[in-house]
Amino acid sequence: MERFDFLVLGSGIGGLTFALEVAETGTVAVVTKKERGESNTNYAQGGIAAVLAPEDSFGSHVADTLEAGAGLCHRQVVERVVREAPEHIRRLARWGVEFTPAKRAEVPFDLGQEGGHSCRRIVHARDMTGREVEQALLCRARESRNIRFFENHFAVDLIRDAGGRCVGAHVLAPDDRIVSFLAPVTCLATGGAGKVYLYTSNPDIASGDGLAMAYRAGATLANLEFMQFHPTCLYHPQAKNFLISEAVRGEGGVLRLRSGETFMERYHPRGCLAPRDVVARAIDAEMKRSGDEHVLLDISHRDPEFVRSRFPGIHAACLRYGIDITRDPMPVVPAAHYLCGGVWVDAHGRSDVPGLYAVGEVACTGLHGANRLASNSLLEALVFATAAARDARAPGGRESGPIEPPPPWKGGGSREPDEDVVVTQNWDEIRRTMWNYVGIVRTDRRLARARRRIDLIHEEVRDHLRRYRPSADLLELRNLAQVADLMVRCAAHRRESRGLHYNADHPAPRDDWRRDTLVRRAMP
């Protein structure tokens, strides 16, 4: 049994920011199911949106966010996040993040432009912003005497005391023991659920663990029907989950059919810089119309030296696959990228389970609405992780008094598993079902089919867990099945099309559906 003042599940930008803030007042355990640097943050190429240019304004950033969010953004949250953004950028720079410097004196850093933005406001570290931020935060965390990392530890279930307060989590250790981590404050920072889909830009860790744990613990979840599909992932048989940043289009990259014809001008006035949901649906429609397996993203008309210096990571990665982006167009397809829903939290990152906070992609704050504006995600994590930490370390934020040792975790059987194929088969079937029936374009019939299939798989997984000793793979599958079930239920519930949720049977938005979709488990 481990005891700390604060327990953080996840080691991306949200979890590390929260840990650094609360470490000033207590001991912190950071539990991460892989190595500490493995997170969605690490793969974020684009940057962080912030108003820093004299020609830009808070009002413009707010308006762009609201437009992308398709009527579901909470305006008060949007205005707060946008106004706090510049200070968070300056703090990251003080913490050692080396953003790409500006070429003009009026702004402190180089500013890129991405889809949905009416101005250049994306602060970046070339095309590897997430990695730069992650490494700077990890370096700072290693210097703290109060932060202790537990790598390759898989959080299994949250622990609630007799009064319903979250007091920690049961965790699967590398030696297969279930260990109780106890703390008066628990912060979920586990990222998203991209691996619920067959094609995704997310790393393998993004299996919705925090969402599933929070739901099982009785927390309210919101807006799980809004999965953002990034329009441009590299299409290559040897490339896995490699994203082509939206910044490529911001710097003049053009989407073309394999014939060389452009098409985005037929779908939106901003063309290739339209919001992501529009671009993803346009590519999906053109691929279905033509029968092609991909479209092309072409930036070869720009100066080769500019392309190499602005996108060194993308240039190097594509070269490994025989594509020189200074001369060749990149084959791209949409892929599941970012979940705009999550654990429902207030302005301080508090869920409706006492003692449980949620920050980053696992949380739903009201910022993104029905569609996230590009490069608002790392910003949201910074703002809400800071707010949550300040709330958690304030007088009254931590419940005083000892936490009683919880009973042992009893969620699994005792037999050694003898059929790993059950895990691999169900994992594959969930992801294919979600891709085919709950993808970029949905219908009532497809959603009903998905519901039936996911229900069967979910019951198989529960039965398997009752019989056999838990493993990380089996526990991850349990979470994937749980999240898939919730996403299908939310999508079937919304009888309209809005933002990232497009149902061909209900193609128009409706005013009476201009509300959040909330789902909560009935607790015994």
C-alpha positions in Angstrom: 0.0 0.0 0.0 1.3 3.4 -1.0 0.2 6.7 0.7 0.7 10.2 -0.8 -0.9 13.6 -0.5 -1.8 13.7 -4.2 -2.2 10.9 -6.8 -1.8 11.7 -10.5 -2.8 9.1 -13.1 -1.0 10.0 -16.3 2.1 11.9 -17.2 1.2 14.2 -20.1 1.0 18.0 -20.0 -2.0 18.0 -17.7 -0.7 15.5 -15.2 2.8 17.0 -15.0 1.5 20.5 -14.7 -0.8 19.5 -11.9 2.0 17.5 -10.2 4.4 20.4 -10.4 1.9 22.8 -8.9 0.8 20.6 -5.9 4.3 19.4 -5.2 4.9 22.7 -3.5 2.6 21.6 -0.7 2.8 17.8 -0.5 4.0 14.4 -1.8 2.9 13.4 -5.2 2.7 10.0 -6.9 2.6 10.0 -10.7 1.3 6.7 -12.0 1.8 6.0 -15.7 1.1 2.7 -17.5 4.2 3.0 -19.8 7.3 5.1 -19.5 6.8 8.6 -18.1 7.4 10.3 -21.4 4.8 8.2 -23.3 1.7 10.3 -23.7 -0.5 12.0 -26.3 1.3 15.2 -25.4 4.6 13.8 -26.7 3.0 13.3 -30.2 1.5 16.8 -30.5 3.1 18.4 -33.5 1.2 21.6 -34.0 1.5 23.9 -31.0 -0.5 26.0 -28.5 -2.9 28.7 -29.5 -2.4 32.1 -27.8 -3.0 35.7 -28.7 0.4 37.3 -29.0 0.4 39.3 -32.2 -0.7 42.9 -32.3 -3.0 42.3 -35.2 -4.8 39.5 -33.2 -7.3 39.8 -30.4 -8.9 37.8 -27.6 -12.3 38.4 -29.3 -11.0 36.8 -32.5 -9.7 33.7 -30.8 -13.0 33.4 -28.8 -15.0 33.8 -32.0 -12.9 31.1 -33.8 -13.3 28.7 -30.9 -17.1 29.3 -30.7 -17.5 28.8 -34.5 -15.6 25.5 -34.5 -17.5 24.3 -31.5 -20.8 24.4 -33.4 -23.0 25.9 -30.6 -21.9 23.7 -27.7 -18.9 25.7 -26.3 -19.5 27.3 -22.9 -18.7 30.9 -23.7 -17.5 31.8 -20.2 -15.0 28.9 -20.3 -13.8 29.9 -23.7 -13.2 33.5 -22.7 -11.3 32.5 -19.6 -9.0 30.0 -21.4 -8.3 32.4 -24.2 -7.4 35.3 -21.9 -5.1 33.1 -19.7 -3.3 31.6 -22.7 -0.4 34.2 -23.0 0.7 33.9 -19.4 0.8 30.1 -19.7 3.0 30.4 -22.8 5.3 32.7 -20.9 5.4 30.3 -18.0 6.4 27.4 -20.2 9.2 29.5 -21.7 10.4 30.2 -18.2 10.3 26.5 -17.4 12.6 25.8 -20.3 10.4 25.1 -23.3 12.3 26.4 -26.4 9.6 27.7 -28.7 10.6 28.6 -32.2 11.7 32.3 -32.1 10.0 35.0 -34.0 11.3 36.6 -37.1 9.9 40.0 -36.2 10.3 42.2 -33.1 6.6 42.7 -32.4 6.0 39.1 -31.2 8.1 36.9 -28.8 7.7 33.6 -30.8 7.1 32.5 -34.3 3.3 32.1 -34.9 1.8 29.5 -37.2 -1.8 29.3 -38.5 -4.0 26.2 -38.6 -7.5 25.3 -39.7 -10.3 27.3 -38.2 -8.1 30.2 -37.0 -8.5 33.6 -38.6 -5.1 34.8 -37.5 -1.5 33.4 -37.0 -1.5 32.5 -33.3 0.0 29.0 -32.9 3.1 29.0 -30.7 5.3 26.0 -31.7 8.6 24.3 -31.3 9.1 23.6 -35.0 6.8 20.6 -35.6 7.6 18.8 -32.4 5.9 21.1 -29.8 4.4 18.3 -27.7 7.8 16.6 -27.3 9.5 19.8 -26.3 6.9 20.6 -23.7 6.8 17.1 -22.3 10.6 17.0 -21.9 10.8 20.4 -20.2 8.0 19.4 -17.7 9.7 16.0 -17.1 13.0 17.7 -16.4 11.4 20.0 -13.9 9.5 17.2 -12.3 12.7 15.2 -11.8 14.1 18.1 -9.8 11.3 17.9 -7.3 11.9 16.0 -4.1 8.1 15.6 -3.6 7.3 13.9 -7.0 7.7 10.2 -7.4 7.1 8.4 -10.7 5.6 4.8 -10.9 6.3 3.7 -14.5 4.7 0.6 -16.1 1.9 0.7 -13.4 -1.6 0.3 -14.7 -4.5 2.1 -12.9 -7.3 -0.5 -12.5 -10.1 1.2 -10.6 -10.7 4.3 -8.4 -11.2 3.8 -4.7 -14.1 5.4 -2.9 -14.6 5.5 0.8 -17.8 4.9 2.7 -18.8 8.5 2.2 -18.4 8.3 -1.6 -15.1 10.3 -1.7 -12.4 9.2 -4.1 -9.4 8.3 -2.0 -7.0 6.8 -4.6 -6.8 3.9 -7.0 -6.0 0.2 -7.2 -3.0 -0.2 -9.5 -1.6 -3.2 -11.3 2.2 -3.2 -10.6 4.8 -4.7 -13.0 5.0 -7.8 -10.9 1.2 -8.4 -11.4 0.2 -7.4 -7.8 -2.7 -5.1 -7.3 -1.5 -2.3 -5.1 -3.6 0.4 -3.4 -2.4 4.0 -3.9 -4.2 6.1 -1.3 -4.4 9.9 -1.4 -7.0 12.5 -0.4 -6.8 14.0 -3.9 -6.7 12.1 -7.2 -6.2 13.7 -10.6 -7.1 11.9 -13.7 -4.8 12.9 -16.6 -5.0 9.7 -18.6 -5.6 11.2 -22.1 -8.1 10.1 -24.7 -9.5 7.1 -26.4 -8.3 7.1 -29.9 -7.5 3.4 -29.9 -11.2 2.6 -29.8 -11.0 3.2 -33.6 -9.1 1.1 -36.1 -7.3 4.1 -37.6 -6.0 6.7 -35.2 -3.2 9.2 -34.7 -2.9 8.2 -31.0 -0.3 6.0 -29.4 -1.3 2.6 -28.1 -1.8 3.9 -24.6 -4.9 5.9 -25.6 -7.5 3.3 -24.6 -9.9 5.4 -22.5 -8.7 4.1 -19.2 -9.6 7.2 -17.2 -13.0 7.6 -18.8 -13.9 4.0 -17.9 -12.6 4.2 -14.4 -14.4 7.5 -13.7 -17.7 6.0 -15.1 -17.4 2.9 -12.9 -16.8 5.2 -9.9 -20.0 7.1 -10.6 -18.7 10.3 -12.2 -20.7 12.1 -14.9 -19.3 11.9 -18.4 -20.3 14.3 -21.3 -20.3 14.5 -25.1 -18.7 11.2 -25.9 -20.2 11.3 -29.4 -17.8 14.0 -30.5 -14.6 12.2 -31.6 -12.5 14.4 -33.8 -11.0 12.8 -36.8 -7.8 14.5 -37.9 -8.0 15.0 -41.7 -4.4 14.1 -42.5 -2.6 11.0 -41.2 0.1 9.5 -43.4 -1.2 6.7 -45.5 1.6 4.2 -45.9 1.7 0.4 -45.1 4.7 0.8 -42.8 3.6 4.0 -41.0 1.7 3.6 -37.8 -0.3 6.5 -36.3 1.9 9.2 -38.0 0.1 12.5 -38.0 0.8 15.2 -40.6 0.3 18.4 -38.7 -2.5 20.9 -39.6 0.3 23.5 -39.6 1.3 22.1 -43.1 -1.9 23.4 -44.5 -1.4 26.6 -42.4 1.8 27.2 -44.3 0.3 26.7 -47.7 -0.2 22.9 -48.1 -2.9 22.0 -50.5 -5.3 19.0 -50.5 -5.6 17.3 -53.9 -7.3 14.2 -55.3 -4.9 11.7 -56.8 -5.7 13.3 -60.2 -4.1 16.5 -58.9 -7.5 18.3 -58.7 -8.1 20.5 -55.6 -11.5 20.0 -53.9 -11.7 21.9 -50.6 -13.0 25.1 -52.2 -16.2 23.2 -52.9 -16.8 22.5 -49.2 -15.9 25.7 -47.3 -15.0 29.3 -47.9 -11.7 28.8 -46.1 -10.7 25.9 -48.3 -7.9 23.8 -46.9 -8.0 25.9 -43.7 -11.6 25.0 -42.9 -12.3 23.5 -39.4 -11.2 19.9 -39.0 -14.7 18.3 -39.0 -15.4 19.9 -42.4 -12.1 18.9 -43.9 -12.4 15.3 -42.6 -15.9 14.9 -44.0 -14.8 16.4 -47.3 -11.9 13.9 -47.6 -14.1 11.0 -46.6 -16.7 12.0 -49.2 -14.2 12.4 -52.0 -12.6 9.0 -51.2 -16.0 7.3 -51.3 -16.9 9.1 -54.5 -13.7 8.2 -56.3 -12.9 4.9 -54.7 -9.4 6.0 -53.9 -7.8 4.9 -50.6 -6.3 8.3 -49.9 -6.0 11.9 -51.0 -2.8 14.0 -51.3 -1.4 16.8 -49.2 1.0 18.9 -51.3 3.5 21.5 -50.0 6.1 20.9 -52.7 5.5 24.4 -54.2 7.0 26.1 -51.1 10.8 26.7 -50.9 12.5 23.4 -50.0 14.7 25.0 -47.3 11.6 26.5 -45.6 9.8 23.2 -45.6 12.8 21.4 -44.1 13.3 24.0 -41.4 9.6 24.4 -40.5 8.8 20.7 -40.5 12.0 18.8 -39.7 10.2 16.0 -37.9 7.6 15.4 -40.7 10.3 15.7 -43.4 12.6 13.2 -41.7 9.7 10.7 -41.0 8.4 10.9 -44.6 11.9 10.4 -46.0 12.0 7.1 -44.1 9.1 6.0 -46.2 10.5 7.2 -49.4 8.6 10.5 -49.6 10.4 13.8 -50.0 7.8 16.4 -49.0 9.9 19.1 -50.7 9.1 17.4 -54.0 6.4 14.8 -53.4 2.8 15.1 -52.2 2.0 13.1 -49.1 -0.7 10.4 -49.2 -3.1 11.1 -46.3 -6.4 9.8 -44.8 -8.5 10.9 -41.8 -8.0 9.1 -38.5 -9.5 9.3 -35.0 -7.5 12.0 -33.2 -9.1 13.7 -30.2 -12.1 13.1 -28.0 -13.9 16.4 -27.3 -16.0 14.8 -24.5 -14.9 13.3 -21.2 -15.3 13.5 -17.5 -17.6 16.4 -16.7 -15.7 19.0 -14.6 -16.3 22.5 -13.2 -14.1 25.6 -13.5 -11.6 24.1 -11.1 -11.3 20.7 -12.8 -13.5 19.0 -10.1 -15.7 16.1 -11.1 -18.9 15.3 -9.3 -17.1 12.6 -7.3 -15.5 14.4 -4.3 -11.7 14.2 -4.3 -11.5 13.4 -8.0 -10.2 16.0 -10.5 -9.8 15.5 -14.3 -7.6 17.5 -16.7 -6.5 17.3 -20.3 -8.2 15.2 -22.9 -9.9 12.9 -20.3 -11.9 15.9 -19.1 -14.9 17.8 -20.6 -14.6 21.4 -19.6 -17.0 23.1 -22.1 -14.1 24.6 -24.1 -14.3 22.5 -27.2 -18.1 22.0 -27.7 -18.9 19.8 -30.6 -15.5 20.3 -32.3 -12.1 21.3 -31.0 -10.4 24.2 -32.6 -6.8 23.3 -33.6 -4.1 23.8 -30.9 -6.6 24.6 -28.1 -6.0 21.2 -26.4 -2.6 21.7 -24.9 -3.8 25.1 -23.8 -6.9 23.7 -22.1 -4.7 21.2 -20.2 -2.4 24.0 -18.9 -5.3 26.2 -17.8 -7.3 23.5 -16.1 -4.4 21.6 -14.5 -3.2 24.8 -12.9 -6.7 25.7 -11.7 -7.3 22.2 -10.4 -3.9 22.2 -8.5 -4.6 25.5 -6.9 -8.0 24.3 -5.8 -6.6 21.0 -4.5 -3.9 22.5 -2.4 -6.1 25.3 -1.0 -7.4 25.0 2.6 -10.2 22.5 2.5 -9.0 21.1 -0.8 -7.7 18.0 0.9 -9.9 16.2 3.5 -8.1 15.9 6.8 -7.8 12.7 8.8 -6.4 9.3 7.9 -7.8 7.2 5.0 -8.8 3.8 6.1 -7.2 0.9 4.1 -9.6 -0.3 1.5 -10.6 -3.9 0.9 -8.6 -5.8 -1.7 -9.6 -5.3 -5.3 -11.9 -8.2 -6.3 -12.6 -7.5 -9.9 -10.9 -10.5 -11.5 -10.8 -14.3 -11.3 -8.0 -16.5 -10.1 -7.3 -18.8 -13.1 -4.4 -18.2 -15.4 -5.7 -17.1 -18.9 -5.4 -19.8 -21.5 -7.0 -18.1 -24.5 -5.2 -14.8 -25.4 -7.1 -14.9 -28.7 -10.2 -13.7 -26.8 -8.4 -10.5 -26.0 -6.9 -9.9 -29.5 -10.1 -10.9 -31.3 -12.4 -8.6 -29.2 -9.8 -5.8 -29.4 -9.8 -5.9 -33.2 -13.6 -6.3 -33.4 -14.3 -3.3 -31.2 -12.0 -1.1 -33.3 -13.4 -2.3 -36.6 -17.0 -1.9 -35.5 -16.4 1.6 -34.3 -14.6 2.6 -37.5 -17.3 1.2 -39.8 -20.4 2.2 -37.8 -19.5 5.1 -35.5 -17.0 6.9 -37.8 -17.0 10.2 -39.6 -20.5 9.6 -41.1 -23.1 7.7 -39.1 -26.7 6.5 -39.5 -29.3 5.3 -37.1 -29.0 1.8 -38.6 -25.2 1.7 -38.3 -25.4 2.9 -34.7 -27.9 0.2 -33.8 -25.7 -2.5 -35.4 -22.7 -1.1 -33.4 -24.7 -1.2 -30.2 -25.6 -4.9 -30.6 -22.1 -5.9 -31.4 -20.4 -3.9 -28.6 -23.0 -5.2 -26.1 -21.9 -8.8 -27.0 -18.2 -8.0 -26.8 -18.6 -6.1 -23.5 -20.3 -9.1 -21.9 -17.6 -11.5 -23.2 -14.9 -9.3 -21.7 -16.7 -9.1 -18.3 -17.1 -12.9 -18.3 -13.4 -13.4 -19.2 -12.4 -11.0 -16.4 -14.5 -12.9 -13.9 -12.8 -16.1 -14.7 -9.1 -15.2 -15.2 -6.4 -13.2 -13.4 -6.2 -9.7 -14.7 -3.4 -8.6 -17.1 -2.7 -5.2 -18.5 -4.0 -6.3 -21.9 -7.3 -7.6 -20.4 -7.9 -4.6 -18.2 -7.2 -2.3 -21.2 -9.7 -4.3 -23.3 -12.3 -3.9 -20.5 -11.8 -0.1 -20.6 -12.0 0.0 -24.4 -15.2 -2.0 -24.4 -16.7 0.3 -21.8 -15.8 3.5 -23.6 -17.0 2.1 -27.0 -20.3 1.3 -25.4 -20.7 4.8 -23.9 -19.7 6.5 -27.2 -22.3 4.5 -29.2 -25.0 5.3 -26.6 -24.2 9.0 -26.7 -24.1 9.0 -30.6 -27.4 7.2 -30.8 -29.0 9.6 -28.3 -28.2 12.7 -30.3 -30.8 13.0 -33.1 -29.2 15.7 -35.2 -25.9 16.5 -36.8 -23.6 19.0 -35.1 -19.8 19.5 -35.3 -18.0 16.1 -35.2 -21.2 14.1 -34.9 -22.7 13.7 -38.4 -25.7 11.4 -38.8 -26.9 11.1 -42.4 -30.4 10.3 -41.2 -30.5 13.7 -39.3 -28.2 15.9 -41.3 -29.1 19.3 -39.8 -28.5 20.8 -36.4 -31.5 21.4 -34.2 -32.0 24.1 -31.6 -33.6 21.7 -29.2 -30.4 19.5 -29.2 -28.1 22.5 -28.4 -27.2 20.9 -25.1 -24.5 18.6 -23.7 -25.0 14.9 -23.6 -24.5 13.6 -20.0 -24.2 10.0 -19.0 -23.7 8.6 -15.5 -23.7 5.1 -14.1 -26.4 4.3 -11.5 -24.5 3.4 -8.4 -25.7 0.6 -6.1 
